[in-house]
Amino acid sequence: MKRREFTKNAALSLIAMHSLPVNAWAEDIRSNSSVIPRVPLGLCNHSLRSMRLNARQLIEYAIQKKLDSVLFNTFESFENLNSSYLLQLKEMANENGVSIYTGVGSISEKSKSFKPEYGNAAELLAEGIRVAKTVGSPIVGCRIGSIVDRYIEGGIEAHVKEVISTMKSFRQQALDSGIMFAFENHMGDLRSNELLDLIHSTGSDICGVLFDPANAFWAMEDPLVVLEKLGARIICTSVRDIQAWETDEGTTFQGMAVGKGILDFPQYAKTMAELCPGVPLHIETISNSKREIPFLKPEFWEGFPNLKAEGLVDFLKMIKKGTPQESINPPSE
């Protein structure tokens, strides 16, 4: 079997395996208000990326699974950005009760994650606002990049200063359009206090949080603690479960399907319903991808010069709960 065929079949198998548990869990969210009050359930496009589905196909999948929304974290899923095409997507989604959330990815030109395909950061954000308005998205998701950006000259503060300036330059346009910037904690780039400072400096009337619990763990925080800390600032989510375990250099973690890891998702959804009601919980299942957090290596702390020991207590407790995972390697061509 070729690699591409294996990837596609594996993705289809995962959907089949997890559709019943996730739908059952979703039913608990929707119907059992004594356990988990009203939380819209959606899909992040990254969950099915190995299948290379385009935006229309992802919306069709959401309709089939009776989901409430779809998050397109970047422009990658769109076949083009023509208004006529985007309006067709909006019409199809609206007719079936599915809301669309959109994002643009990195808006820090200093980051290795930034892609200049749509111009500089300001041009990318302007295009993001136009696309969001066209498809009816209430947000434009954006971010810095990844944990490696903490190690450039000037540290993460250099990125934060840059992205705040970019977003503030669109303040009036954001207010006029009714669209908010949803800033994501991405691949360990920002801890919760840094994210809150960014929101406050940009202006909480135009900027909120796109929260990813697995990425909070990557930044060495307990996702449930961070969820409560960010609270009403959260205006969008992208979630997956995790497993984590101790290693000689610190810890390794891996994304898991919801309910297959160490996060308490019934409590997570209940907290969301209480602190940020109406915000969709977008499933972003990314598995078979181990990530190292080598916090026992001295050089690792160059990226976290101001982090004190008490900021790690909840994170270290979580590591004790996990189970090591084996990777599944696809066959070669």
Residue pairs with C-beta under 8 A, 6 or more apart in sequence:
1 9
1 331
2 331
2 333
3 330
3 331
3 332
3 333
6 330
6 331
7 50
7 330
8 50
8 51
10 50
10 328
10 330
11 48
11 50
11 51
12 51
14 257
14 285
14 287
15 48
18 257
18 258
18 285
19 65
21 257
21 259
22 257
22 258
22 259
22 283
23 65
25 258
25 259
25 265
26 41
26 67
28 35
28 36
28 266
29 36
29 38
29 39
29 41
29 269
29 281
30 38
30 39
30 41
35 266
35 270
36 266
36 269
36 270
36 273
37 270
37 273
37 274
37 277
38 273
38 277
38 278
39 269
39 272
39 273
39 279
39 280
39 281
40 68
40 69
40 99
40 278
40 279
40 280
40 281
41 67
41 68
41 69
41 280
41 281
41 283
42 62
42 67
42 68
42 69
42 70
42 71
42 99
42 101
42 280
42 281
42 282
42 283
43 58
43 61
43 62
43 65
43 67
43 69
43 70
43 71
43 282
43 283
44 70
44 71
44 73
44 238
44 282
44 283
44 284
45 53
45 55
45 58
45 70
45 71
45 72
45 73
45 76
45 77
46 73
46 238
46 284
46 286
47 283
47 284
47 285
47 286
48 58
48 61
53 61
53 77
54 77
54 78
54 79
55 72
55 77
55 78
55 79
55 89
56 79
56 88
56 89
56 92
58 70
58 72
58 77
59 70
59 89
59 92
59 93
59 96
59 98
59 100
60 92
62 69
62 70
62 93
62 98
63 96
63 98
67 98
68 97
68 98
68 99
68 280
69 98
69 99
69 100
69 101
69 280
69 282
70 93
70 98
70 99
70 100
70 101
70 282
71 101
71 102
71 103
71 141
71 236
71 238
71 280
71 282
71 284
72 78
72 100
72 101
72 102
72 103
73 103
73 105
73 141
73 238
74 103
74 104
74 105
75 81
75 104
75 105
75 118
75 131
78 85
78 86
78 89
78 131
79 85
81 127
81 131
83 134
86 131
86 134
86 135
87 134
87 135
89 100
89 135
90 100
90 134
90 135
90 136
93 99
93 100
93 135
93 136
94 136
99 136
99 137
99 138
99 280
100 135
100 136
100 137
101 137
101 138
101 139
101 141
101 182
101 236
101 280
101 282
102 128
102 131
102 132
102 135
102 137
102 139
102 140
102 141
103 128
103 139
103 140
103 141
103 142
103 143
103 182
103 184
103 210
104 118
104 124
104 125
104 127
104 128
104 140
104 141
104 142
105 113
105 114
105 115
105 124
105 142
105 143
106 113
106 114
106 115
106 142
106 143
106 144
106 145
107 114
107 121
107 124
107 125
107 142
107 143
107 144
107 163
107 166
107 167
108 114
108 121
108 144
108 145
108 149
108 159
108 162
108 163
109 116
109 120
109 121
109 162
110 149
110 152
110 158
110 159
110 162
111 144
111 145
111 146
111 149
111 159
112 145
112 146
112 148
112 149
113 143
113 144
113 145
113 146
113 149
113 186
114 121
114 145
118 124
118 127
119 127
121 162
121 163
121 166
122 166
122 169
122 170
125 140
125 142
125 166
125 167
125 170
125 181
126 170
126 173
128 140
128 142
129 140
129 170
129 173
129 174
129 177
129 179
131 137
131 140
132 138
132 139
132 140
132 177
132 179
133 177
133 179
137 179
138 178
138 179
138 180
138 235
139 179
139 180
139 181
139 182
139 208
139 210
139 235
139 236
140 179
140 180
140 181
140 182
141 181
141 182
141 183
141 184
141 210
141 236
142 163
142 167
142 181
142 182
142 183
142 184
143 183
143 184
143 185
143 186
143 189
143 210
144 156
144 159
144 160
144 163
144 186
144 189
144 190
145 159
145 186
145 187
145 189
146 186
146 187
146 188
146 189
147 187
147 188
147 189
147 218
147 219
147 303
149 156
149 159
149 189
150 156
150 188
150 189
150 303
150 304
151 302
151 303
152 158
152 159
155 303
155 305
156 189
156 190
156 194
156 303
159 189
160 190
160 194
160 197
160 198
160 201
163 183
163 198
164 198
164 201
164 202
167 174
167 181
167 183
167 202
167 206
167 207
168 202
168 203
170 181
170 206
171 203
171 206
174 180
174 181
174 206
175 205
175 206
180 206
180 207
180 208
180 235
181 202
181 206
181 207
181 208
182 207
182 208
182 209
182 210
182 235
182 236
183 195
183 198
183 199
183 202
183 207
183 208
183 209
183 210
184 209
184 210
184 211
184 212
184 215
184 238
185 191
185 192
185 195
185 209
185 210
185 211
185 212
185 215
185 216
185 219
186 212
186 215
187 215
187 218
188 215
188 218
188 219
188 220
188 293
189 215
189 219
190 198
190 219
191 216
191 219
191 220
191 221
191 307
191 311
192 216
192 219
192 221
192 226
192 229
192 230
195 209
195 230
196 229
196 230
196 233
198 207
199 207
199 208
199 209
199 233
204 233
208 233
208 234
208 235
208 236
209 230
209 233
209 234
209 235
209 236
210 234
210 235
210 236
210 237
210 238
211 226
211 227
211 230
211 234
211 236
211 237
211 238
212 237
212 238
212 239
212 240
212 284
213 223
213 224
213 226
213 227
213 239
213 240
213 242
213 263
213 268
214 223
214 239
214 240
214 241
214 242
214 253
214 255
214 286
216 222
216 223
216 226
217 223
217 242
217 244
217 253
217 315
217 318
218 253
218 291
218 293
220 293
220 295
220 304
220 307
220 311
220 312
220 315
221 311
221 314
221 315
222 314
222 315
222 317
222 318
223 263
223 268
224 263
224 264
224 267
224 268
224 271
225 314
227 234
227 268
227 271
227 272
227 275
228 271
228 275
231 275
231 276
232 275
232 276
233 276
234 272
234 275
234 276
234 279
235 276
235 279
236 279
236 280
236 282
237 272
237 279
237 280
237 281
237 282
238 282
238 284
239 258
239 265
239 268
239 281
239 282
239 283
239 284
240 255
240 256
240 257
240 258
240 283
240 284
240 285
240 286
241 255
241 256
241 257
241 258
241 259
241 260
241 261
241 262
241 263
241 265
242 253
242 254
242 255
242 256
242 261
242 262
242 263
242 322
243 253
243 254
243 256
243 260
243 261
243 262
243 322
243 323
243 324
243 325
244 251
244 252
244 253
244 254
244 262
244 318
244 319
244 321
244 322
245 251
245 252
245 253
245 319
245 322
245 323
245 324
245 325
246 319
246 320
247 292
248 296
249 292
249 294
249 295
249 296
249 297
250 292
250 293
250 294
250 295
250 296
250 297
250 300
251 292
251 293
251 295
251 319
252 290
252 291
252 292
252 293
252 324
253 290
253 291
253 293
253 322
254 287
254 288
254 289
254 290
254 291
254 325
255 285
255 286
255 287
255 289
256 285
256 287
256 325
257 285
257 287
258 265
258 283
258 285
259 265
261 322
262 318
262 321
262 322
269 281
272 279
272 281
288 327
288 328
290 325
290 327
293 300
294 300
295 301
295 312
301 307
